[in-house]
Amino acid sequence: MRFLDKFDAILLDMGNTFMFDCDRFSDLEDFGKTYREINGTVFNNAQVKSIISEVLNQMGKDYENPKYYECFPAVKNYLVKVIQEKNLPDNEIDLLEEVFAIHEIGIIPDSYVEAIVQLRKTHKLGVVSNIWCKSEFCLKEFHRVGISDLFKTIIFSSDYGIIKPSPLIFQKAIEQMEVSESKIVFVGDNLLFDITGAKKVGLSAIWINSDNKKLSSNIPTPDLVIKDLRDLLE
């Protein structure tokens, strides 16, 4: 009997669980090029890079602060604040928001699409993912690879202003899955946001430990450790 066979439903994290090449925000990224490709004209390359970098910096700090777990602001809020601080025009904020999303969202490889298809044959599936951009940008990738209809629920943190590990976002998913907590397992790669959050609401949890990280003593022990989502098919 597989570990998965104990459950009726699987809740999945997204980034680095089945979507990869996410969060492309390094200094090597050409944000100005992305901006121009979507017909941005107001800002030069240096300004675009400066704006995106400062938004990323401010969001990163707040993301690590527990006081924002249940009131995490939208990307647009940070863009407005940064542009005001820099005394720059605000008529292309929507384009800058799209630039941010393009660099945040990754791709879902074919082998992971197939894994999700196979998991859906035996379990109800849902997604609970922390994202900073609007959910519509993520859903475009779901639609592109044809997996949108495989999930009973898809919960993105940016739709609610609530981020994992808050119990509230997990509880929303549990309600929508219509399966008791004891029959749901959560799968994710982050010990704090995924494993701790899932355990807080009574879910079993599978940790994807692709980098052979060590368990921290202050983190609840996952029920199963794997290296890759596709391992669950074995």
CYANA upper distance limits for C-alpha pairs under 8 A (distance plus 0.5 A):
  1 MET  CA      5 ASP  CA      6.97
  2 ARG  CA      6 LYS  CA      8.14
  4 LEU  CA    185 VAL  CA      8.46
  4 LEU  CA    232 LEU  CA      7.94
  6 LYS  CA    183 LYS  CA      7.49
  7 PHE  CA    123 HIS  CA      8.14
  7 PHE  CA    182 SER  CA      8.13
  7 PHE  CA    183 LYS  CA      4.95
  7 PHE  CA    184 ILE  CA      6.10
  7 PHE  CA    185 VAL  CA      7.16
  8 ASP  CA    122 THR  CA      8.31
  8 ASP  CA    123 HIS  CA      5.81
  8 ASP  CA    124 LYS  CA      6.87
  8 ASP  CA    179 VAL  CA      7.93
  8 ASP  CA    183 LYS  CA      5.85
  8 ASP  CA    184 ILE  CA      6.73
  9 ALA  CA    123 HIS  CA      5.46
  9 ALA  CA    124 LYS  CA      4.97
  9 ALA  CA    125 LEU  CA      6.24
  9 ALA  CA    126 GLY  CA      8.30
  9 ALA  CA    177 MET  CA      8.26
  9 ALA  CA    179 VAL  CA      7.67
  9 ALA  CA    183 LYS  CA      6.90
  9 ALA  CA    184 ILE  CA      5.30
  9 ALA  CA    185 VAL  CA      7.04
 10 ILE  CA    123 HIS  CA      7.03
 10 ILE  CA    124 LYS  CA      6.76
 10 ILE  CA    125 LEU  CA      5.51
 10 ILE  CA    126 GLY  CA      6.84
 10 ILE  CA    184 ILE  CA      6.16
 10 ILE  CA    185 VAL  CA      5.56
 10 ILE  CA    186 PHE  CA      6.35
 10 ILE  CA    187 VAL  CA      7.77
 11 LEU  CA    125 LEU  CA      6.34
 11 LEU  CA    126 GLY  CA      5.11
 11 LEU  CA    127 VAL  CA      5.87
 11 LEU  CA    128 VAL  CA      7.12
 11 LEU  CA    184 ILE  CA      7.61
 11 LEU  CA    185 VAL  CA      6.69
 11 LEU  CA    186 PHE  CA      5.16
 11 LEU  CA    187 VAL  CA      6.72
 12 LEU  CA     17 THR  CA      7.98
 12 LEU  CA    125 LEU  CA      8.00
 12 LEU  CA    126 GLY  CA      6.59
 12 LEU  CA    127 VAL  CA      5.21
 12 LEU  CA    128 VAL  CA      6.57
 12 LEU  CA    129 SER  CA      8.20
 12 LEU  CA    186 PHE  CA      6.40
 12 LEU  CA    187 VAL  CA      5.47
 12 LEU  CA    188 GLY  CA      6.79
 13 ASP  CA     17 THR  CA      6.50
 13 ASP  CA     18 PHE  CA      8.32
 13 ASP  CA    127 VAL  CA      6.39
 13 ASP  CA    128 VAL  CA      5.91
 13 ASP  CA    129 SER  CA      5.61
 13 ASP  CA    186 PHE  CA      8.20
 13 ASP  CA    187 VAL  CA      6.60
 13 ASP  CA    188 GLY  CA      5.38
 13 ASP  CA    189 ASP  CA      8.04
 13 ASP  CA    194 ASP  CA      7.83
 14 MET  CA     18 PHE  CA      6.02
 14 MET  CA     19 MET  CA      6.16
 14 MET  CA    127 VAL  CA      7.41
 14 MET  CA    128 VAL  CA      7.81
 14 MET  CA    129 SER  CA      6.09
 14 MET  CA    188 GLY  CA      8.13
 15 GLY  CA     19 MET  CA      5.45
 15 GLY  CA     20 PHE  CA      6.66
 15 GLY  CA     22 CYS  CA      7.13
 15 GLY  CA    106 GLY  CA      8.39
 15 GLY  CA    129 SER  CA      7.95
 16 ASN  CA     20 PHE  CA      5.66
 16 ASN  CA     21 ASP  CA      8.38
 16 ASN  CA     22 CYS  CA      8.14
 16 ASN  CA    189 ASP  CA      7.33
 17 THR  CA    187 VAL  CA      8.36
 17 THR  CA    188 GLY  CA      6.59
 17 THR  CA    189 ASP  CA      6.89
 17 THR  CA    208 ILE  CA      7.83
 17 THR  CA    228 ASP  CA      7.96
 17 THR  CA    229 LEU  CA      6.85
 18 PHE  CA    108 ILE  CA      6.54
 18 PHE  CA    109 PRO  CA      8.11
 18 PHE  CA    112 TYR  CA      6.24
 18 PHE  CA    113 VAL  CA      8.37
 18 PHE  CA    229 LEU  CA      7.63
 19 MET  CA    106 GLY  CA      6.43
 19 MET  CA    107 ILE  CA      5.85
 19 MET  CA    108 ILE  CA      5.00
 19 MET  CA    109 PRO  CA      7.70
 20 PHE  CA    106 GLY  CA      5.71
 20 PHE  CA    107 ILE  CA      6.00
 20 PHE  CA    108 ILE  CA      6.83
 20 PHE  CA    109 PRO  CA      8.17
 21 ASP  CA    105 ILE  CA      8.19
 21 ASP  CA    106 GLY  CA      5.24
 21 ASP  CA    107 ILE  CA      6.97
 22 CYS  CA    103 HIS  CA      7.58
 22 CYS  CA    104 GLU  CA      5.82
 22 CYS  CA    105 ILE  CA      5.61
 22 CYS  CA    106 GLY  CA      4.62
 22 CYS  CA    107 ILE  CA      7.96
 23 ASP  CA    103 HIS  CA      6.30
 23 ASP  CA    104 GLU  CA      4.61
 23 ASP  CA    105 ILE  CA      7.03
 23 ASP  CA    106 GLY  CA      7.81
 24 ARG  CA     29 GLU  CA      7.43
 24 ARG  CA    103 HIS  CA      5.50
 24 ARG  CA    104 GLU  CA      6.51
 25 PHE  CA     29 GLU  CA      6.70
 25 PHE  CA     53 SER  CA      8.36
 25 PHE  CA    103 HIS  CA      7.00
 25 PHE  CA    104 GLU  CA      8.04
 30 ASP  CA     34 THR  CA      7.19
 30 ASP  CA     49 LYS  CA      8.17
 31 PHE  CA     35 TYR  CA      6.65
 31 PHE  CA     45 ASN  CA      7.64
 31 PHE  CA     48 VAL  CA      6.84
 31 PHE  CA     49 LYS  CA      6.24
 31 PHE  CA     52 ILE  CA      8.24
 31 PHE  CA     99 VAL  CA      7.44
 32 GLY  CA     36 ARG  CA      6.72
 32 GLY  CA     44 ASN  CA      7.39
 32 GLY  CA     45 ASN  CA      4.80
 32 GLY  CA     46 ALA  CA      7.88
 32 GLY  CA     48 VAL  CA      6.14
 32 GLY  CA     49 LYS  CA      7.07
 33 LYS  CA     37 GLU  CA      6.62
 33 LYS  CA     45 ASN  CA      7.92
 34 THR  CA     38 ILE  CA      7.13
 34 THR  CA     99 VAL  CA      6.67
 35 TYR  CA     39 ASN  CA      7.13
 35 TYR  CA     40 GLY  CA      5.72
 35 TYR  CA     48 VAL  CA      8.11
 35 TYR  CA     95 LEU  CA      7.53
 35 TYR  CA     96 LEU  CA      7.46
 35 TYR  CA     99 VAL  CA      6.36
 36 ARG  CA     40 GLY  CA      5.24
 36 ARG  CA     41 THR  CA      7.20
 38 ILE  CA     95 LEU  CA      7.79
 40 GLY  CA     92 GLU  CA      7.81
 40 GLY  CA     95 LEU  CA      7.14
 42 VAL  CA     89 PRO  CA      8.40
 42 VAL  CA     92 GLU  CA      7.66
 43 PHE  CA     47 GLN  CA      6.31
 43 PHE  CA     48 VAL  CA      6.67
 44 ASN  CA     48 VAL  CA      6.82
 45 ASN  CA     49 LYS  CA      6.69
 46 ALA  CA     50 SER  CA      6.54
 47 GLN  CA     51 ILE  CA      6.57
 48 VAL  CA     52 ILE  CA      6.64
 48 VAL  CA     96 LEU  CA      8.24
 49 LYS  CA     53 SER  CA      6.40
 50 SER  CA     54 GLU  CA      6.60
 51 ILE  CA     55 VAL  CA      6.67
 51 ILE  CA     79 LEU  CA      7.89
 51 ILE  CA     82 VAL  CA      7.11
 51 ILE  CA     83 ILE  CA      7.56
 52 ILE  CA     56 LEU  CA      6.56
 52 ILE  CA     96 LEU  CA      8.29
 52 ILE  CA    100 PHE  CA      7.37
 53 SER  CA     57 ASN  CA      6.63
 54 GLU  CA     58 GLN  CA      6.70
 54 GLU  CA     82 VAL  CA      7.50
 55 VAL  CA     59 MET  CA      6.53
 55 VAL  CA     75 VAL  CA      8.19
 55 VAL  CA     78 TYR  CA      6.27
 55 VAL  CA     79 LEU  CA      6.77
 55 VAL  CA     82 VAL  CA      7.17
 56 LEU  CA     60 GLY  CA      6.39
 57 ASN  CA     61 LYS  CA      6.94
 58 GLN  CA     62 ASP  CA      6.94
 58 GLN  CA     78 TYR  CA      8.09
 59 MET  CA     63 TYR  CA      6.42
 59 MET  CA     75 VAL  CA      8.49
 59 MET  CA     78 TYR  CA      7.97
 60 GLY  CA     64 GLU  CA      7.08
 61 LYS  CA     65 ASN  CA      7.16
 62 ASP  CA     68 TYR  CA      6.81
 62 ASP  CA     72 PHE  CA      8.15
 63 TYR  CA     68 TYR  CA      7.29
 63 TYR  CA     69 TYR  CA      7.87
 63 TYR  CA     72 PHE  CA      7.98
 65 ASN  CA     69 TYR  CA      7.76
 67 LYS  CA     71 CYS  CA      8.21
 68 TYR  CA     72 PHE  CA      5.47
 68 TYR  CA    162 ILE  CA      8.47
 69 TYR  CA    162 ILE  CA      6.18
 69 TYR  CA    163 ILE  CA      5.67
 69 TYR  CA    164 LYS  CA      7.43
 69 TYR  CA    165 PRO  CA      7.74
 69 TYR  CA    166 SER  CA      6.43
 70 GLU  CA    161 GLY  CA      6.77
 70 GLU  CA    162 ILE  CA      4.81
 70 GLU  CA    163 ILE  CA      6.86
 70 GLU  CA    166 SER  CA      7.16
 70 GLU  CA    168 LEU  CA      8.39
 71 CYS  CA    161 GLY  CA      5.67
 71 CYS  CA    162 ILE  CA      6.29
 72 PHE  CA    158 SER  CA      8.44
 72 PHE  CA    161 GLY  CA      5.26
 72 PHE  CA    162 ILE  CA      6.45
 72 PHE  CA    163 ILE  CA      7.50
 73 PRO  CA     77 ASN  CA      6.80
 73 PRO  CA     78 TYR  CA      7.95
 73 PRO  CA    161 GLY  CA      6.68
 74 ALA  CA     78 TYR  CA      7.43
 74 ALA  CA    132 TRP  CA      7.19
 74 ALA  CA    133 CYS  CA      7.77
 74 ALA  CA    158 SER  CA      7.07
 74 ALA  CA    161 GLY  CA      7.67
 75 VAL  CA     79 LEU  CA      6.76
 75 VAL  CA     97 GLU  CA      7.27
 75 VAL  CA    132 TRP  CA      6.68
 75 VAL  CA    133 CYS  CA      6.59
 76 LYS  CA     80 VAL  CA      6.63
 76 LYS  CA     93 ILE  CA      7.81
 76 LYS  CA     94 ASP  CA      8.24
 76 LYS  CA     97 GLU  CA      6.83
 77 ASN  CA     81 LYS  CA      6.83
 78 TYR  CA     82 VAL  CA      6.58
 79 LEU  CA     83 ILE  CA      6.48
 79 LEU  CA     93 ILE  CA      7.35
 79 LEU  CA     96 LEU  CA      8.29
 79 LEU  CA     97 GLU  CA      8.02
 80 VAL  CA     84 GLN  CA      6.64
 80 VAL  CA     90 ASP  CA      7.81
 80 VAL  CA     93 ILE  CA      7.81
 81 LYS  CA     85 GLU  CA      6.68
 82 VAL  CA     86 LYS  CA      6.69
 83 ILE  CA     87 ASN  CA      6.47
 83 ILE  CA     88 LEU  CA      5.78
 83 ILE  CA     89 PRO  CA      7.61
 83 ILE  CA     90 ASP  CA      7.25
 84 GLN  CA     88 LEU  CA      6.82
 84 GLN  CA     90 ASP  CA      8.49
 92 GLU  CA     96 LEU  CA      6.99
 93 ILE  CA     97 GLU  CA      6.61
 94 ASP  CA     98 GLU  CA      6.83
 95 LEU  CA     99 VAL  CA      6.76
 96 LEU  CA    100 PHE  CA      6.78
 97 GLU  CA    101 ALA  CA      6.82
 97 GLU  CA    133 CYS  CA      7.98
 98 GLU  CA    102 ILE  CA      6.58
 99 VAL  CA    103 HIS  CA      6.99
100 PHE  CA    104 GLU  CA      6.68
100 PHE  CA    133 CYS  CA      7.68
101 ALA  CA    105 ILE  CA      6.48
101 ALA  CA    132 TRP  CA      8.44
101 ALA  CA    133 CYS  CA      5.78
101 ALA  CA    134 LYS  CA      8.02
101 ALA  CA    137 PHE  CA      7.10
102 ILE  CA    137 PHE  CA      8.25
104 GLU  CA    132 TRP  CA      8.42
104 GLU  CA    133 CYS  CA      7.92
105 ILE  CA    137 PHE  CA      7.84
105 ILE  CA    138 CYS  CA      6.88
107 ILE  CA    141 GLU  CA      7.28
108 ILE  CA    112 TYR  CA      7.06
108 ILE  CA    113 VAL  CA      7.28
108 ILE  CA    141 GLU  CA      7.75
108 ILE  CA    142 PHE  CA      8.35
108 ILE  CA    145 VAL  CA      7.77
109 PRO  CA    113 VAL  CA      6.94
110 ASP  CA    114 GLU  CA      6.76
110 ASP  CA    145 VAL  CA      8.32
111 SER  CA    115 ALA  CA      6.76
112 TYR  CA    116 ILE  CA      6.66
112 TYR  CA    229 LEU  CA      8.27
112 TYR  CA    230 ARG  CA      7.48
113 VAL  CA    117 VAL  CA      6.74
113 VAL  CA    145 VAL  CA      7.61
113 VAL  CA    147 ILE  CA      7.53
114 GLU  CA    118 GLN  CA      6.69
115 ALA  CA    119 LEU  CA      6.64
115 ALA  CA    229 LEU  CA      8.17
115 ALA  CA    230 ARG  CA      6.35
115 ALA  CA    233 LEU  CA      7.71
116 ILE  CA    120 ARG  CA      6.58
116 ILE  CA    147 ILE  CA      8.34
116 ILE  CA    150 LEU  CA      8.41
117 VAL  CA    121 LYS  CA      7.23
117 VAL  CA    147 ILE  CA      8.27
117 VAL  CA    150 LEU  CA      7.81
118 GLN  CA    122 THR  CA      7.92
118 GLN  CA    233 LEU  CA      8.10
119 LEU  CA    123 HIS  CA      6.52
119 LEU  CA    125 LEU  CA      8.30
119 LEU  CA    233 LEU  CA      7.85
120 ARG  CA    124 LYS  CA      6.50
120 ARG  CA    125 LEU  CA      6.76
120 ARG  CA    150 LEU  CA      7.12
124 LYS  CA    151 PHE  CA      7.65
124 LYS  CA    152 LYS  CA      7.18
124 LYS  CA    177 MET  CA      8.24
125 LEU  CA    150 LEU  CA      7.39
125 LEU  CA    151 PHE  CA      5.39
125 LEU  CA    152 LYS  CA      6.38
125 LEU  CA    153 THR  CA      7.85
126 GLY  CA    151 PHE  CA      5.44
126 GLY  CA    152 LYS  CA      6.05
126 GLY  CA    153 THR  CA      5.29
126 GLY  CA    154 ILE  CA      6.18
126 GLY  CA    155 ILE  CA      8.39
126 GLY  CA    173 ALA  CA      7.95
126 GLY  CA    177 MET  CA      7.77
127 VAL  CA    151 PHE  CA      7.67
127 VAL  CA    153 THR  CA      6.86
127 VAL  CA    154 ILE  CA      5.17
127 VAL  CA    155 ILE  CA      6.32
127 VAL  CA    156 PHE  CA      8.26
127 VAL  CA    173 ALA  CA      8.47
128 VAL  CA    154 ILE  CA      6.84
128 VAL  CA    155 ILE  CA      5.35
128 VAL  CA    156 PHE  CA      6.51
128 VAL  CA    157 SER  CA      8.13
128 VAL  CA    169 ILE  CA      8.08
128 VAL  CA    170 PHE  CA      7.71
128 VAL  CA    173 ALA  CA      7.56
129 SER  CA    155 ILE  CA      6.95
129 SER  CA    156 PHE  CA      5.60
129 SER  CA    157 SER  CA      6.71
129 SER  CA    164 LYS  CA      8.17
130 ASN  CA    156 PHE  CA      6.46
130 ASN  CA    157 SER  CA      5.41
130 ASN  CA    158 SER  CA      7.72
130 ASN  CA    163 ILE  CA      6.23
130 ASN  CA    164 LYS  CA      6.96
131 ILE  CA    135 SER  CA      8.13
131 ILE  CA    156 PHE  CA      6.79
131 ILE  CA    157 SER  CA      6.34
131 ILE  CA    158 SER  CA      6.44
132 TRP  CA    157 SER  CA      7.99
132 TRP  CA    158 SER  CA      6.26
133 CYS  CA    137 PHE  CA      7.70
133 CYS  CA    158 SER  CA      7.06
134 LYS  CA    138 CYS  CA      8.10
134 LYS  CA    158 SER  CA      6.55
134 LYS  CA    159 ASP  CA      7.63
135 SER  CA    139 LEU  CA      6.72
135 SER  CA    156 PHE  CA      6.74
135 SER  CA    158 SER  CA      7.15
135 SER  CA    159 ASP  CA      7.22
136 GLU  CA    140 LYS  CA      6.85
137 PHE  CA    141 GLU  CA      7.77
138 CYS  CA    142 PHE  CA      7.12
139 LEU  CA    143 HIS  CA      6.56
139 LEU  CA    148 SER  CA      7.96
140 LYS  CA    144 ARG  CA      6.56
141 GLU  CA    145 VAL  CA      6.88
142 PHE  CA    146 GLY  CA      6.51
142 PHE  CA    147 ILE  CA      5.96
142 PHE  CA    148 SER  CA      5.83
143 HIS  CA    147 ILE  CA      6.86
143 HIS  CA    148 SER  CA      6.28
147 ILE  CA    151 PHE  CA      8.02
152 LYS  CA    176 GLN  CA      8.04
152 LYS  CA    177 MET  CA      6.85
153 THR  CA    173 ALA  CA      7.28
153 THR  CA    176 GLN  CA      6.80
153 THR  CA    177 MET  CA      7.05
154 ILE  CA    173 ALA  CA      8.40
155 ILE  CA    159 ASP  CA      8.09
155 ILE  CA    169 ILE  CA      8.31
155 ILE  CA    173 ALA  CA      7.32
156 PHE  CA    160 TYR  CA      7.98
157 SER  CA    161 GLY  CA      6.33
157 SER  CA    162 ILE  CA      5.78
157 SER  CA    163 ILE  CA      5.69
157 SER  CA    164 LYS  CA      8.17
157 SER  CA    169 ILE  CA      7.89
158 SER  CA    162 ILE  CA      7.55
158 SER  CA    163 ILE  CA      8.36
162 ILE  CA    166 SER  CA      7.50
162 ILE  CA    168 LEU  CA      7.90
162 ILE  CA    169 ILE  CA      6.81
163 ILE  CA    169 ILE  CA      7.21
164 LYS  CA    169 ILE  CA      7.05
164 LYS  CA    170 PHE  CA      8.11
164 LYS  CA    193 PHE  CA      5.47
164 LYS  CA    194 ASP  CA      7.21
164 LYS  CA    197 GLY  CA      6.61
165 PRO  CA    169 ILE  CA      8.41
165 PRO  CA    192 LEU  CA      7.24
165 PRO  CA    193 PHE  CA      4.90
165 PRO  CA    194 ASP  CA      6.92
165 PRO  CA    196 THR  CA      7.06
165 PRO  CA    197 GLY  CA      4.50
165 PRO  CA    198 ALA  CA      7.93
166 SER  CA    170 PHE  CA      7.85
166 SER  CA    197 GLY  CA      6.71
167 PRO  CA    171 GLN  CA      6.58
167 PRO  CA    197 GLY  CA      6.66
167 PRO  CA    198 ALA  CA      8.04
167 PRO  CA    200 LYS  CA      6.97
167 PRO  CA    201 VAL  CA      6.54
168 LEU  CA    172 LYS  CA      6.79
169 ILE  CA    173 ALA  CA      7.10
170 PHE  CA    174 ILE  CA      6.78
170 PHE  CA    197 GLY  CA      7.98
170 PHE  CA    198 ALA  CA      7.29
170 PHE  CA    201 VAL  CA      7.65
171 GLN  CA    175 GLU  CA      6.67
171 GLN  CA    201 VAL  CA      7.68
172 LYS  CA    176 GLN  CA      6.86
173 ALA  CA    177 MET  CA      6.55
174 ILE  CA    178 GLU  CA      6.91
174 ILE  CA    179 VAL  CA      7.20
174 ILE  CA    180 SER  CA      7.87
174 ILE  CA    181 GLU  CA      7.40
175 GLU  CA    179 VAL  CA      8.10
179 VAL  CA    183 LYS  CA      7.00
179 VAL  CA    184 ILE  CA      7.43
180 SER  CA    184 ILE  CA      7.33
181 GLU  CA    201 VAL  CA      8.33
181 GLU  CA    202 GLY  CA      6.71
181 GLU  CA    203 LEU  CA      6.08
182 SER  CA    202 GLY  CA      7.72
182 SER  CA    203 LEU  CA      6.89
182 SER  CA    204 SER  CA      7.88
184 ILE  CA    203 LEU  CA      6.64
184 ILE  CA    204 SER  CA      7.25
185 VAL  CA    203 LEU  CA      6.32
185 VAL  CA    204 SER  CA      5.24
185 VAL  CA    205 ALA  CA      5.93
185 VAL  CA    206 ILE  CA      7.64
186 PHE  CA    194 ASP  CA      8.18
186 PHE  CA    195 ILE  CA      8.20
186 PHE  CA    198 ALA  CA      6.98
186 PHE  CA    203 LEU  CA      7.20
186 PHE  CA    204 SER  CA      6.73
186 PHE  CA    205 ALA  CA      5.20
186 PHE  CA    206 ILE  CA      6.57
187 VAL  CA    194 ASP  CA      7.98
187 VAL  CA    195 ILE  CA      8.44
187 VAL  CA    205 ALA  CA      6.40
187 VAL  CA    206 ILE  CA      5.22
187 VAL  CA    207 TRP  CA      6.57
187 VAL  CA    208 ILE  CA      7.64
188 GLY  CA    194 ASP  CA      5.97
188 GLY  CA    195 ILE  CA      7.48
188 GLY  CA    205 ALA  CA      8.36
188 GLY  CA    206 ILE  CA      7.05
188 GLY  CA    207 TRP  CA      5.97
188 GLY  CA    208 ILE  CA      6.25
189 ASP  CA    194 ASP  CA      7.31
189 ASP  CA    207 TRP  CA      6.00
189 ASP  CA    208 ILE  CA      5.01
189 ASP  CA    209 ASN  CA      6.69
190 ASN  CA    194 ASP  CA      5.68
190 ASN  CA    195 ILE  CA      7.13
190 ASN  CA    207 TRP  CA      7.84
190 ASN  CA    208 ILE  CA      8.29
191 LEU  CA    195 ILE  CA      5.35
191 LEU  CA    196 THR  CA      6.70
191 LEU  CA    207 TRP  CA      7.67
191 LEU  CA    219 ILE  CA      7.38
192 LEU  CA    196 THR  CA      5.57
192 LEU  CA    197 GLY  CA      7.32
192 LEU  CA    219 ILE  CA      7.47
193 PHE  CA    197 GLY  CA      6.10
194 ASP  CA    198 ALA  CA      6.47
195 ILE  CA    199 LYS  CA      6.60
195 ILE  CA    205 ALA  CA      6.32
195 ILE  CA    206 ILE  CA      7.86
195 ILE  CA    207 TRP  CA      7.24
195 ILE  CA    219 ILE  CA      8.42
195 ILE  CA    220 PRO  CA      7.59
195 ILE  CA    221 THR  CA      8.50
195 ILE  CA    222 PRO  CA      6.98
196 THR  CA    200 LYS  CA      6.70
196 THR  CA    219 ILE  CA      6.80
196 THR  CA    220 PRO  CA      6.43
197 GLY  CA    201 VAL  CA      7.56
198 ALA  CA    202 GLY  CA      7.15
198 ALA  CA    203 LEU  CA      5.75
198 ALA  CA    204 SER  CA      7.51
198 ALA  CA    205 ALA  CA      6.95
199 LYS  CA    203 LEU  CA      5.71
199 LYS  CA    204 SER  CA      6.93
199 LYS  CA    205 ALA  CA      7.34
199 LYS  CA    220 PRO  CA      7.61
204 SER  CA    222 PRO  CA      7.96
204 SER  CA    223 ASP  CA      6.75
205 ALA  CA    222 PRO  CA      5.82
205 ALA  CA    223 ASP  CA      6.01
205 ALA  CA    224 LEU  CA      7.39
206 ILE  CA    222 PRO  CA      6.21
206 ILE  CA    223 ASP  CA      6.32
206 ILE  CA    224 LEU  CA      5.29
206 ILE  CA    225 VAL  CA      6.24
206 ILE  CA    226 ILE  CA      7.78
207 TRP  CA    222 PRO  CA      6.53
207 TRP  CA    223 ASP  CA      8.38
207 TRP  CA    224 LEU  CA      6.83
207 TRP  CA    225 VAL  CA      5.37
207 TRP  CA    226 ILE  CA      6.78
208 ILE  CA    225 VAL  CA      6.54
208 ILE  CA    226 ILE  CA      5.53
208 ILE  CA    227 LYS  CA      5.68
208 ILE  CA    228 ASP  CA      6.33
208 ILE  CA    229 LEU  CA      7.44
209 ASN  CA    213 LYS  CA      6.92
209 ASN  CA    225 VAL  CA      7.06
209 ASN  CA    226 ILE  CA      6.49
209 ASN  CA    227 LYS  CA      5.47
209 ASN  CA    228 ASP  CA      7.96
210 SER  CA    226 ILE  CA      7.99
210 SER  CA    227 LYS  CA      4.90
210 SER  CA    228 ASP  CA      6.90
211 ASP  CA    227 LYS  CA      8.30
215 LEU  CA    219 ILE  CA      7.68
215 LEU  CA    221 THR  CA      8.15
226 ILE  CA    231 ASP  CA      7.15
226 ILE  CA    232 LEU  CA      8.44
227 LYS  CA    231 ASP  CA      7.57
228 ASP  CA    232 LEU  CA      8.35
230 ARG  CA    234 GLU  CA      8.24
